[in-house]
């Protein structure tokens, strides 16, 4: 979903997180490998500059 929106995977972070960058918002943000909460998923989308989906 992030890659389809133009976000770029930068690298693997510590533990179970990945680092992504969004050209829409100009921010770099972390994404956990297993997202278990819709609130976490919506926060990631907000950081990416995308509308809520869950």
N, CA, C, O and CB atoms as a CASP TS submission, in Angstrom:
PFRMAT TS
TARGET T0000
AUTHOR 0000-0000-0000
METHOD Language model
MODEL 1
PARENT N/A
ATOM      1  N   UNK     1       0.824  -1.186   0.000  1.00  0.00           N
ATOM      2  CA  UNK     1       0.000   0.000   0.000  1.00  0.00           C
ATOM      3  C   UNK     1       0.872   1.256   0.000  1.00  0.00           C
ATOM      4  O   UNK     1       0.580   2.214  -0.715  1.00  0.00           O
ATOM      5  CB  UNK     1      -0.940  -0.005   1.206  1.00  0.00           C
ATOM      6  N   UNK     2       1.934   1.254   0.795  1.00  0.00           N
ATOM      7  CA  UNK     2       2.819   2.419   0.840  1.00  0.00           C
ATOM      8  C   UNK     2       3.575   2.586  -0.475  1.00  0.00           C
ATOM      9  O   UNK     2       3.684   3.694  -1.001  1.00  0.00           O
ATOM     10  CB  UNK     2       3.810   2.292   2.003  1.00  0.00           C
ATOM     11  N   UNK     3       4.090   1.488  -0.996  1.00  0.00           N
ATOM     12  CA  UNK     3       4.845   1.559  -2.253  1.00  0.00           C
ATOM     13  C   UNK     3       3.945   2.003  -3.406  1.00  0.00           C
ATOM     14  O   UNK     3       4.387   2.736  -4.291  1.00  0.00           O
ATOM     15  CB  UNK     3       5.481   0.192  -2.575  1.00  0.00           C
ATOM     16  N   UNK     4       2.698   1.567  -3.398  1.00  0.00           N
ATOM     17  CA  UNK     4       1.761   1.962  -4.450  1.00  0.00           C
ATOM     18  C   UNK     4       1.456   3.457  -4.397  1.00  0.00           C
ATOM     19  O   UNK     4       1.107   4.061  -5.411  1.00  0.00           O
ATOM     20  CB  UNK     4       0.464   1.161  -4.329  1.00  0.00           C
ATOM     21  N   UNK     5       1.588   4.052  -3.209  1.00  0.00           N
ATOM     22  CA  UNK     5       1.327   5.482  -3.039  1.00  0.00           C
ATOM     23  C   UNK     5       2.572   6.325  -3.306  1.00  0.00           C
ATOM     24  O   UNK     5       2.527   7.550  -3.188  1.00  0.00           O
ATOM     25  CB  UNK     5       0.812   5.757  -1.634  1.00  0.00           C
ATOM     26  N   UNK     6       3.685   5.678  -3.664  1.00  0.00           N
ATOM     27  CA  UNK     6       4.898   6.419  -3.987  1.00  0.00           C
ATOM     28  C   UNK     6       5.906   6.499  -2.858  1.00  0.00           C
ATOM     29  O   UNK     6       6.958   7.119  -3.013  1.00  0.00           O
ATOM     30  CB  UNK     6       4.539   7.784  -4.401  1.00  0.00           C
ATOM     31  N   UNK     7       5.602   5.880  -1.724  1.00  0.00           N
ATOM     32  CA  UNK     7       6.554   5.872  -0.610  1.00  0.00           C
ATOM     33  C   UNK     7       7.729   4.960  -0.957  1.00  0.00           C
ATOM     34  O   UNK     7       7.588   4.006  -1.721  1.00  0.00           O
ATOM     35  CB  UNK     7       5.864   5.405   0.712  1.00  0.00           C
ATOM     36  N   UNK     8       8.885   5.270  -0.383  1.00  0.00           N
ATOM     37  CA  UNK     8      10.114   4.560  -0.720  1.00  0.00           C
ATOM     38  C   UNK     8      10.653   3.845   0.510  1.00  0.00           C
ATOM     39  O   UNK     8      10.822   4.448   1.570  1.00  0.00           O
ATOM     40  CB  UNK     8      11.169   5.529  -1.287  1.00  0.00           C
ATOM     41  N   UNK     9      10.923   2.534   0.354  1.00  0.00           N
ATOM     42  CA  UNK     9      11.559   1.766   1.419  1.00  0.00           C
ATOM     43  C   UNK     9      13.020   2.180   1.488  1.00  0.00           C
ATOM     44  O   UNK     9      13.730   2.125   0.484  1.00  0.00           O
ATOM     45  CB  UNK     9      11.419   0.225   1.181  1.00  0.00           C
ATOM     46  N   UNK    10      13.478   2.598   2.676  1.00  0.00           N
ATOM     47  CA  UNK    10      14.863   3.038   2.826  1.00  0.00           C
ATOM     48  C   UNK    10      15.764   1.934   3.357  1.00  0.00           C
ATOM     49  O   UNK    10      16.796   1.628   2.759  1.00  0.00           O
ATOM     50  CB  UNK    10      14.929   4.235   3.746  1.00  0.00           C
ATOM     51  N   UNK    11      15.371   1.329   4.492  1.00  0.00           N
ATOM     52  CA  UNK    11      16.225   0.303   5.098  1.00  0.00           C
ATOM     53  C   UNK    11      15.462  -0.417   6.195  1.00  0.00           C
ATOM     54  O   UNK    11      14.371  -0.009   6.592  1.00  0.00           O
ATOM     55  CB  UNK    11      17.524   0.925   5.664  1.00  0.00           C
ATOM     56  N   UNK    12      16.065  -1.503   6.677  1.00  0.00           N
ATOM     57  CA  UNK    12      15.529  -2.199   7.835  1.00  0.00           C
ATOM     58  C   UNK    12      16.014  -1.474   9.083  1.00  0.00           C
ATOM     59  O   UNK    12      17.185  -1.106   9.176  1.00  0.00           O
ATOM     60  CB  UNK    12      15.958  -3.704   7.846  1.00  0.00           C
ATOM     61  N   UNK    13      15.129  -1.274  10.026  1.00  0.00           N
ATOM     62  CA  UNK    13      15.497  -0.624  11.275  1.00  0.00           C
ATOM     63  C   UNK    13      15.831  -1.659  12.326  1.00  0.00           C
ATOM     64  O   UNK    13      16.028  -2.835  12.021  1.00  0.00           O
ATOM     65  CB  UNK    13      14.375   0.288  11.764  1.00  0.00           C
ATOM     66  N   UNK    14      15.892  -1.207  13.573  1.00  0.00           N
ATOM     67  CA  UNK    14      16.178  -2.120  14.671  1.00  0.00           C
ATOM     68  C   UNK    14      14.960  -2.995  14.949  1.00  0.00           C
ATOM     69  O   UNK    14      13.820  -2.542  14.847  1.00  0.00           O
ATOM     70  CB  UNK    14      16.587  -1.340  15.939  1.00  0.00           C
ATOM     71  N   UNK    15      15.215  -4.238  15.297  1.00  0.00           N
ATOM     72  CA  UNK    15      14.115  -5.132  15.649  1.00  0.00           C
ATOM     73  C   UNK    15      13.219  -5.425  14.462  1.00  0.00           C
ATOM     74  O   UNK    15      13.694  -5.761  13.376  1.00  0.00           O
ATOM     75  CB  UNK    15      13.296  -4.537  16.770  1.00  0.00           C
ATOM     76  N   UNK    16      11.928  -5.294  14.677  1.00  0.00           N
ATOM     77  CA  UNK    16      10.942  -5.628  13.652  1.00  0.00           C
ATOM     78  C   UNK    16      10.354  -4.390  12.991  1.00  0.00           C
ATOM     79  O   UNK    16       9.142  -4.327  12.781  1.00  0.00           O
ATOM     80  CB  UNK    16       9.832  -6.458  14.252  1.00  0.00           C
ATOM     81  N   UNK    17      11.171  -3.420  12.662  1.00  0.00           N
ATOM     82  CA  UNK    17      10.691  -2.192  12.037  1.00  0.00           C
ATOM     83  C   UNK    17      11.446  -1.928  10.735  1.00  0.00           C
ATOM     84  O   UNK    17      12.610  -2.298  10.586  1.00  0.00           O
ATOM     85  CB  UNK    17      10.845  -0.998  12.999  1.00  0.00           C
ATOM     86  N   UNK    18      10.761  -1.285   9.807  1.00  0.00           N
ATOM     87  CA  UNK    18      11.364  -0.841   8.555  1.00  0.00           C
ATOM     88  C   UNK    18      11.256   0.675   8.487  1.00  0.00           C
ATOM     89  O   UNK    18      10.339   1.262   9.061  1.00  0.00           O
ATOM     90  CB  UNK    18      10.677  -1.511   7.321  1.00  0.00           C
ATOM     91  N   UNK    19      12.183   1.304   7.792  1.00  0.00           N
ATOM     92  CA  UNK    19      12.202   2.755   7.639  1.00  0.00           C
ATOM     93  C   UNK    19      11.741   3.093   6.221  1.00  0.00           C
ATOM     94  O   UNK    19      12.293   2.595   5.240  1.00  0.00           O
ATOM     95  CB  UNK    19      13.632   3.339   7.925  1.00  0.00           C
ATOM     96  N   UNK    20      10.723   3.946   6.133  1.00  0.00           N
ATOM     97  CA  UNK    20      10.152   4.374   4.859  1.00  0.00           C
ATOM     98  C   UNK    20      10.209   5.889   4.755  1.00  0.00           C
ATOM     99  O   UNK    20      10.303   6.586   5.765  1.00  0.00           O
ATOM    100  CB  UNK    20       8.698   3.875   4.709  1.00  0.00           C
ATOM    101  N   UNK    21      10.152   6.389   3.538  1.00  0.00           N
ATOM    102  CA  UNK    21      10.118   7.826   3.289  1.00  0.00           C
ATOM    103  C   UNK    21       8.952   8.135   2.359  1.00  0.00           C
ATOM    104  O   UNK    21       8.664   7.375   1.435  1.00  0.00           O
ATOM    105  CB  UNK    21      11.463   8.324   2.681  1.00  0.00           C
ATOM    106  N   UNK    22       8.284   9.260   2.615  1.00  0.00           N
ATOM    107  CA  UNK    22       7.146   9.660   1.795  1.00  0.00           C
ATOM    108  C   UNK    22       7.448  10.959   1.061  1.00  0.00           C
ATOM    109  O   UNK    22       7.760  11.966   1.697  1.00  0.00           O
ATOM    110  CB  UNK    22       5.887   9.815   2.659  1.00  0.00           C
ATOM    111  N   UNK    23       7.360  10.953  -0.271  1.00  0.00           N
ATOM    112  CA  UNK    23       7.534  12.203  -1.014  1.00  0.00           C
ATOM    113  C   UNK    23       6.329  13.133  -0.853  1.00  0.00           C
ATOM    114  O   UNK    23       6.446  14.338  -1.079  1.00  0.00           O
ATOM    115  CB  UNK    23       7.765  11.906  -2.494  1.00  0.00           C
ATOM    116  N   UNK    24       5.182  12.590  -0.468  1.00  0.00           N
ATOM    117  CA  UNK    24       3.971  13.394  -0.289  1.00  0.00           C
ATOM    118  C   UNK    24       4.108  14.300   0.922  1.00  0.00           C
ATOM    119  O   UNK    24       3.869  15.504   0.834  1.00  0.00           O
ATOM    120  CB  UNK    24       2.737  12.491  -0.139  1.00  0.00           C
ATOM    121  N   UNK    25       4.499  13.713   2.067  1.00  0.00           N
ATOM    122  CA  UNK    25       4.618  14.495   3.299  1.00  0.00           C
ATOM    123  C   UNK    25       6.043  14.977   3.544  1.00  0.00           C
ATOM    124  O   UNK    25       6.256  15.881   4.352  1.00  0.00           O
ATOM    125  CB  UNK    25       4.149  13.673   4.482  1.00  0.00           C
ATOM    126  N   UNK    26       7.026  14.383   2.855  1.00  0.00           N
ATOM    127  CA  UNK    26       8.421  14.751   3.067  1.00  0.00           C
ATOM    128  C   UNK    26       8.986  14.214   4.365  1.00  0.00           C
ATOM    129  O   UNK    26      10.023  14.683   4.833  1.00  0.00           O
ATOM    130  CB  UNK    26       8.563  16.235   3.044  1.00  0.00           C
ATOM    131  N   UNK    27       8.315  13.234   4.952  1.00  0.00           N
ATOM    132  CA  UNK    27       8.735  12.681   6.240  1.00  0.00           C
ATOM    133  C   UNK    27       9.319  11.286   6.075  1.00  0.00           C
ATOM    134  O   UNK    27       9.018  10.569   5.121  1.00  0.00           O
ATOM    135  CB  UNK    27       7.558  12.643   7.212  1.00  0.00           C
ATOM    136  N   UNK    28      10.162  10.925   7.035  1.00  0.00           N
ATOM    137  CA  UNK    28      10.671   9.569   7.165  1.00  0.00           C
ATOM    138  C   UNK    28      10.002   8.975   8.394  1.00  0.00           C
ATOM    139  O   UNK    28       9.919   9.634   9.430  1.00  0.00           O
ATOM    140  CB  UNK    28      12.247   9.535   7.277  1.00  0.00           C
ATOM    141  N   UNK    29       9.525   7.738   8.293  1.00  0.00           N
ATOM    142  CA  UNK    29       8.774   7.142   9.394  1.00  0.00           C
ATOM    143  C   UNK    29       9.077   5.654   9.490  1.00  0.00           C
ATOM    144  O   UNK    29       9.510   5.028   8.523  1.00  0.00           O
ATOM    145  CB  UNK    29       7.264   7.371   9.213  1.00  0.00           C
ATOM    146  N   UNK    30       8.841   5.102  10.676  1.00  0.00           N
ATOM    147  CA  UNK    30       9.069   3.679  10.903  1.00  0.00           C
ATOM    148  C   UNK    30       7.753   2.928  10.748  1.00  0.00           C
ATOM    149  O   UNK    30       6.678   3.448  11.046  1.00  0.00           O
ATOM    150  CB  UNK    30       9.683   3.431  12.306  1.00  0.00           C
ATOM    151  N   UNK    31       7.870   1.695  10.277  1.00  0.00           N
ATOM    152  CA  UNK    31       6.707   0.832  10.095  1.00  0.00           C
ATOM    153  C   UNK    31       7.026  -0.521  10.726  1.00  0.00           C
ATOM    154  O   UNK    31       7.981  -1.178  10.313  1.00  0.00           O
ATOM    155  CB  UNK    31       6.335   0.680   8.574  1.00  0.00           C
ATOM    156  N   UNK    32       6.238  -0.952  11.726  1.00  0.00           N
ATOM    157  CA  UNK    32       6.471  -2.277  12.296  1.00  0.00           C
ATOM    158  C   UNK    32       6.145  -3.366  11.274  1.00  0.00           C
ATOM    159  O   UNK    32       5.284  -3.184  10.413  1.00  0.00           O
ATOM    160  CB  UNK    32       5.629  -2.471  13.571  1.00  0.00           C
ATOM    161  N   UNK    33       6.838  -4.492  11.379  1.00  0.00           N
ATOM    162  CA  UNK    33       6.638  -5.577  10.428  1.00  0.00           C
ATOM    163  C   UNK    33       5.233  -6.160  10.558  1.00  0.00           C
ATOM    164  O   UNK    33       4.561  -6.364   9.547  1.00  0.00           O
ATOM    165  CB  UNK    33       7.690  -6.672  10.637  1.00  0.00           C
ATOM    166  N   UNK    34       4.771  -6.435  11.783  1.00  0.00           N
ATOM    167  CA  UNK    34       3.409  -6.928  11.956  1.00  0.00           C
ATOM    168  C   UNK    34       2.581  -5.862  12.665  1.00  0.00           C
ATOM    169  O   UNK    34       2.755  -5.604  13.856  1.00  0.00           O
ATOM    170  CB  UNK    34       3.394  -8.265  12.755  1.00  0.00           C
ATOM    171  N   UNK    35       1.691  -5.260  11.915  1.00  0.00           N
ATOM    172  CA  UNK    35       0.804  -4.232  12.451  1.00  0.00           C
ATOM    173  C   UNK    35      -0.447  -4.930  12.962  1.00  0.00           C
ATOM    174  O   UNK    35      -1.152  -5.591  12.199  1.00  0.00           O
ATOM    175  CB  UNK    35       0.453  -3.143  11.371  1.00  0.00           C
ATOM    176  N   UNK    36      -0.721  -4.782  14.265  1.00  0.00           N
ATOM    177  CA  UNK    36      -1.843  -5.487  14.860  1.00  0.00           C
ATOM    178  C   UNK    36      -3.006  -4.570  15.205  1.00  0.00           C
ATOM    179  O   UNK    36      -4.074  -5.054  15.579  1.00  0.00           O
ATOM    180  CB  UNK    36      -1.390  -6.206  16.089  1.00  0.00           C
ATOM    181  N   UNK    37      -2.828  -3.276  15.090  1.00  0.00           N
ATOM    182  CA  UNK    37      -3.865  -2.337  15.481  1.00  0.00           C
ATOM    183  C   UNK    37      -4.226  -1.429  14.308  1.00  0.00           C
ATOM    184  O   UNK    37      -3.349  -0.957  13.585  1.00  0.00           O
ATOM    185  CB  UNK    37      -3.410  -1.502  16.688  1.00  0.00           C
ATOM    186  N   UNK    38      -5.513  -1.192  14.127  1.00  0.00           N
ATOM    187  CA  UNK    38      -5.936  -0.276  13.064  1.00  0.00           C
ATOM    188  C   UNK    38      -5.491   1.139  13.364  1.00  0.00           C
ATOM    189  O   UNK    38      -5.291   1.936  12.447  1.00  0.00           O
ATOM    190  CB  UNK    38      -7.453  -0.320  12.885  1.00  0.00           C
ATOM    191  N   UNK    39      -5.334   1.463  14.650  1.00  0.00           N
ATOM    192  CA  UNK    39      -4.876   2.793  15.038  1.00  0.00           C
ATOM    193  C   UNK    39      -3.422   3.009  14.598  1.00  0.00           C
ATOM    194  O   UNK    39      -3.060   4.088  14.129  1.00  0.00           O
ATOM    195  CB  UNK    39      -5.011   2.986  16.566  1.00  0.00           C
ATOM    196  N   UNK    40      -2.609   1.985  14.752  1.00  0.00           N
ATOM    197  CA  UNK    40      -1.219   2.054  14.299  1.00  0.00           C
ATOM    198  C   UNK    40      -1.168   2.195  12.779  1.00  0.00           C
ATOM    199  O   UNK    40      -0.385   2.983  12.249  1.00  0.00           O
ATOM    200  CB  UNK    40      -0.434   0.799  14.751  1.00  0.00           C
ATOM    201  N   UNK    41      -2.000   1.433  12.087  1.00  0.00           N
ATOM    202  CA  UNK    41      -2.033   1.500  10.623  1.00  0.00           C
ATOM    203  C   UNK    41      -2.440   2.893  10.152  1.00  0.00           C
ATOM    204  O   UNK    41      -1.842   3.428   9.219  1.00  0.00           O
ATOM    205  CB  UNK    41      -3.001   0.446  10.056  1.00  0.00           C
ATOM    206  N   UNK    42      -3.450   3.485  10.786  1.00  0.00           N
ATOM    207  CA  UNK    42      -3.889   4.828  10.401  1.00  0.00           C
ATOM    208  C   UNK    42      -2.831   5.877  10.712  1.00  0.00           C
ATOM    209  O   UNK    42      -2.706   6.853   9.971  1.00  0.00           O
ATOM    210  CB  UNK    42      -5.189   5.181  11.110  1.00  0.00           C
ATOM    211  N   UNK    43      -2.063   5.705  11.792  1.00  0.00           N
ATOM    212  CA  UNK    43      -0.985   6.642  12.133  1.00  0.00           C
ATOM    213  C   UNK    43       0.116   6.583  11.082  1.00  0.00           C
ATOM    214  O   UNK    43       0.677   7.613  10.707  1.00  0.00           O
ATOM    215  CB  UNK    43      -0.407   6.327  13.535  1.00  0.00           C
ATOM    216  N   UNK    44       0.423   5.393  10.611  1.00  0.00           N
ATOM    217  CA  UNK    44       1.433   5.238   9.566  1.00  0.00           C
ATOM    218  C   UNK    44       0.966   5.929   8.285  1.00  0.00           C
ATOM    219  O   UNK    44       1.749   6.615   7.628  1.00  0.00           O
ATOM    220  CB  UNK    44       1.723   3.739   9.300  1.00  0.00           C
ATOM    221  N   UNK    45      -0.298   5.749   7.932  1.00  0.00           N
ATOM    222  CA  UNK    45      -0.840   6.411   6.742  1.00  0.00           C
ATOM    223  C   UNK    45      -0.818   7.926   6.901  1.00  0.00           C
ATOM    224  O   UNK    45      -0.545   8.648   5.942  1.00  0.00           O
ATOM    225  CB  UNK    45      -2.272   5.933   6.466  1.00  0.00           C
ATOM    226  N   UNK    46      -1.103   8.410   8.104  1.00  0.00           N
ATOM    227  CA  UNK    46      -1.062   9.852   8.367  1.00  0.00           C
ATOM    228  C   UNK    46       0.360  10.379   8.195  1.00  0.00           C
ATOM    229  O   UNK    46       0.562  11.433   7.592  1.00  0.00           O
ATOM    230  CB  UNK    46      -1.583  10.164   9.790  1.00  0.00           C
ATOM    231  N   UNK    47       1.347   9.652   8.723  1.00  0.00           N
ATOM    232  CA  UNK    47       2.750  10.052   8.571  1.00  0.00           C
ATOM    233  C   UNK    47       3.164  10.080   7.097  1.00  0.00           C
ATOM    234  O   UNK    47       4.004  10.883   6.692  1.00  0.00           O
ATOM    235  CB  UNK    47       3.663   9.096   9.355  1.00  0.00           C
ATOM    236  N   UNK    48       2.561   9.191   6.306  1.00  0.00           N
ATOM    237  CA  UNK    48       2.882   9.125   4.881  1.00  0.00           C
ATOM    238  C   UNK    48       2.129  10.176   4.069  1.00  0.00           C
ATOM    239  O   UNK    48       2.396  10.350   2.880  1.00  0.00           O
ATOM    240  CB  UNK    48       2.566   7.741   4.344  1.00  0.00           C
ATOM    241  N   UNK    49       1.193  10.875   4.702  1.00  0.00           N
ATOM    242  CA  UNK    49       0.419  11.890   3.989  1.00  0.00           C
ATOM    243  C   UNK    49      -0.761  11.316   3.230  1.00  0.00           C
ATOM    244  O   UNK    49      -1.261  11.934   2.290  1.00  0.00           O
ATOM    245  CB  UNK    49       1.305  12.630   3.038  1.00  0.00           C
ATOM    246  N   UNK    50      -1.208  10.133   3.635  1.00  0.00           N
ATOM    247  CA  UNK    50      -2.326   9.459   2.979  1.00  0.00           C
ATOM    248  C   UNK    50      -3.564   9.505   3.872  1.00  0.00           C
ATOM    249  O   UNK    50      -3.436   9.677   5.084  1.00  0.00           O
ATOM    250  CB  UNK    50      -1.958   7.994   2.639  1.00  0.00           C
ATOM    251  N   UNK    51      -4.762   9.354   3.298  1.00  0.00           N
ATOM    252  CA  UNK    51      -5.978   9.350   4.124  1.00  0.00           C
ATOM    253  C   UNK    51      -6.116   8.045   4.901  1.00  0.00           C
ATOM    254  O   UNK    51      -5.541   7.023   4.529  1.00  0.00           O
ATOM    255  CB  UNK    51      -7.221   9.570   3.249  1.00  0.00           C
ATOM    256  N   UNK    52      -6.892   8.095   5.991  1.00  0.00           N
ATOM    257  CA  UNK    52      -7.147   6.901   6.792  1.00  0.00           C
ATOM    258  C   UNK    52      -7.837   5.848   5.938  1.00  0.00           C
ATOM    259  O   UNK    52      -8.652   6.173   5.075  1.00  0.00           O
ATOM    260  CB  UNK    52      -8.005   7.240   8.033  1.00  0.00           C
ATOM    261  N   UNK    53      -7.506   4.588   6.184  1.00  0.00           N
ATOM    262  CA  UNK    53      -8.113   3.502   5.417  1.00  0.00           C
ATOM    263  C   UNK    53      -8.692   2.418   6.311  1.00  0.00           C
ATOM    264  O   UNK    53      -9.414   1.544   5.830  1.00  0.00           O
ATOM    265  CB  UNK    53      -7.094   2.896   4.482  1.00  0.00           C
ATOM    266  N   UNK    54      -8.387   2.459   7.608  1.00  0.00           N
ATOM    267  CA  UNK    54      -8.842   1.384   8.498  1.00  0.00           C
ATOM    268  C   UNK    54      -9.604   1.936   9.675  1.00  0.00           C
ATOM    269  O   UNK    54     -10.061   1.173  10.527  1.00  0.00           O
ATOM    270  CB  UNK    54      -7.666   0.558   8.991  1.00  0.00           C
TER
END
